[in-house]
Amino acid sequence: MAEEIRAEMVANVWKVVVKAGDVVSDGDTLVILESMKMEIPVLTEANGTVRQVAVNEGDVVQEGDLIAVVE
């Protein structure tokens, strides 16, 4: 079953930590967002393989935008 990880706020994508094909565990950081000079890690809540990373460093995400898919 795939888990879609979505942005919880408007933010800049500061750093992309994973790439498609990476194996991740519950609690691993996928990307780091920056908002109001704060770094906010986006974590996975599942064990699995990253199937898609939908953002690039420097992108601006809106609340609800897809960040990654983990299967």
C-alpha positions as CSV (number, residue, x, y, z in Angstrom):
1,M,0.0,0.0,0.0
2,A,1.4,3.4,-1.0
3,E,1.7,6.3,1.4
4,E,1.4,9.8,-0.1
5,I,3.4,12.3,1.9
6,R,2.0,15.8,1.5
7,A,3.1,19.3,2.6
8,E,1.4,20.5,5.8
9,M,2.2,24.2,5.1
10,V,3.5,26.6,2.5
11,A,7.2,26.3,2.5
12,N,10.4,26.2,0.4
13,V,12.0,22.8,-0.3
14,W,15.4,23.4,1.4
15,K,16.9,19.9,0.9
16,V,15.8,16.6,-0.7
17,V,17.3,13.8,1.4
18,V,16.0,10.7,-0.5
19,K,15.6,9.6,-4.1
20,A,13.4,7.2,-5.9
21,G,14.4,3.6,-5.1
22,D,15.8,4.4,-1.6
23,V,14.6,2.1,1.2
24,V,13.2,4.1,4.2
25,S,12.0,3.2,7.7
26,D,9.2,4.8,9.8
27,G,10.5,8.2,11.0
28,D,13.1,8.7,8.3
29,T,13.5,12.2,6.9
30,L,12.5,12.5,3.2
31,V,12.9,16.2,2.7
32,I,13.6,19.3,4.7
33,L,11.3,22.3,4.3
34,E,12.1,25.9,5.3
35,S,9.4,28.3,6.4
36,M,9.9,31.5,8.4
37,K,13.6,30.7,8.8
38,M,12.7,27.3,10.5
39,E,13.8,24.0,9.1
40,I,11.0,21.4,9.1
41,P,11.8,17.8,8.4
42,V,9.1,15.8,6.5
43,L,9.1,12.3,7.8
44,T,7.7,9.0,6.5
45,E,5.3,7.0,8.7
46,A,5.9,3.8,6.9
47,N,8.6,1.3,6.1
48,G,9.2,0.8,2.4
49,T,10.7,2.1,-0.8
50,V,10.5,5.6,-2.1
51,R,8.6,5.3,-5.4
52,Q,8.5,9.0,-6.3
53,V,9.9,12.3,-5.1
54,A,7.6,15.0,-6.4
55,V,9.7,18.1,-5.4
56,N,13.1,19.5,-6.1
57,E,15.4,21.7,-3.9
58,G,14.3,25.3,-4.3
59,D,10.6,24.5,-5.1
60,V,7.8,26.2,-3.2
61,V,5.1,23.8,-2.0
62,Q,1.6,24.7,-1.0
63,E,-0.4,23.0,1.8
64,G,-1.5,19.6,0.5
65,D,1.0,19.4,-2.4
66,L,2.5,15.9,-2.9
67,I,6.1,15.6,-1.7
68,A,6.8,11.9,-2.1
69,V,5.2,8.4,-2.4
70,V,6.5,5.5,-0.3
71,E,5.4,1.9,-0.9
